[in-house]
Amino acid sequence: MHERLQLCFLSDVGLKPYTDTAYHNEELKSLTRYRFDKVKERTKLITSISRLVCILFPELEKLVPTLHTVSVYALLEEFPGAKQLPEHT
């Protein structure tokens, strides 16, 4: 009975009921916007990492094809700054 009343009300106003497809489309749009924001945030972080690595270890950029590899990240994790590097004798 409640559904019938709701359909009558919607038809009187000229509105259509909210379908599952419309709901899923809205959710998909929301997820797409969220993903876009996360990709944008990730890009900013990668740029920031590159800038900081170039400041701390300017020679590193010349030694590797890209700063964004597992091995470079492992190296930076092991030696996050010049103080952690072994002394040259």
C-alpha positions as a printed Julia matrix, in Angstrom:
89×3 Matrix{Float64}:
  0.0    0.0     0.0
  2.83   2.39    0.92
  4.57   1.75   -2.43
  1.36   2.47   -4.33
  0.93   5.76   -2.52
  4.54   6.66   -3.26
  4.12   5.84   -6.98
  0.9    7.87   -7.14
  2.65  10.83   -5.53
  5.6   10.58   -7.93
  3.36  10.32  -10.97
  1.36  13.37   -9.86
  4.51  15.46   -9.57
  6.02  14.08  -12.77
  9.04  12.5   -11.07
 10.36   9.03  -11.69
 11.28   6.6    -8.93
 14.98   6.29   -8.14
 16.07   3.11   -9.88
 18.94   0.79   -9.03
 20.69   1.84  -12.23
 20.55   5.51  -11.26
 21.87   4.66   -7.81
 24.77   2.66   -9.27
 25.57   5.43  -11.73
 25.76   7.95   -8.89
 27.98   5.6    -6.87
 30.23   5.09   -9.88
 30.52   8.85  -10.37
 31.39   9.26   -6.7
 34.03   6.53   -6.84
 35.49   8.02  -10.02
 35.82  11.43   -8.35
 37.41   9.8    -5.3
 39.91   7.91   -7.49
 40.76  11.09   -9.42
 41.45  12.91   -6.13
 43.68  10.06   -4.92
 45.64   9.96   -8.19
 46.13  13.72   -7.97
 47.29  13.41   -4.35
 49.68  10.57   -5.27
 51.17  12.64   -8.1
 51.86  15.51   -5.7
 53.54  13.12   -3.25
 55.73  11.58   -5.97
 56.8   15.06   -7.09
 57.58  15.97   -3.49
 59.66  12.8    -3.01
 61.61  13.54   -6.2
 62.31  17.1    -5.1
 63.46  16.07   -1.63
 65.67  13.24   -2.91
 67.32  15.63   -5.36
 68.04  18.02   -2.49
 69.39  15.34   -0.12
 71.18  13.15   -2.68
 71.75  15.15   -5.88
 74.07  12.49   -7.32
 71.47   9.71   -6.98
 69.38  11.0    -9.86
 72.36  10.55  -12.22
 72.97   6.96  -11.09
 69.51   5.47  -11.64
 67.06   5.72  -14.55
 64.23   6.76  -12.21
 63.97   7.56   -8.52
 60.7    5.66   -8.21
 61.78   2.04   -8.06
 61.62  -0.48   -5.26
 65.41  -0.59   -4.97
 65.75   3.21   -4.66
 62.97   3.32   -2.07
 64.69   0.52   -0.13
 67.97   2.47   -0.27
 66.25   5.61    1.0
 64.59   3.65    3.77
 67.96   2.23    4.85
 69.76   5.58    4.54
 67.19   8.39    4.95
 69.83  11.11    5.23
 73.52  11.89    4.85
 74.17  11.11    8.55
 73.14   7.48    8.02
 75.62   6.96    5.15
 78.86   5.19    6.03
 81.94   7.39    6.12
 84.35   7.11    3.19
 87.84   6.22    4.32
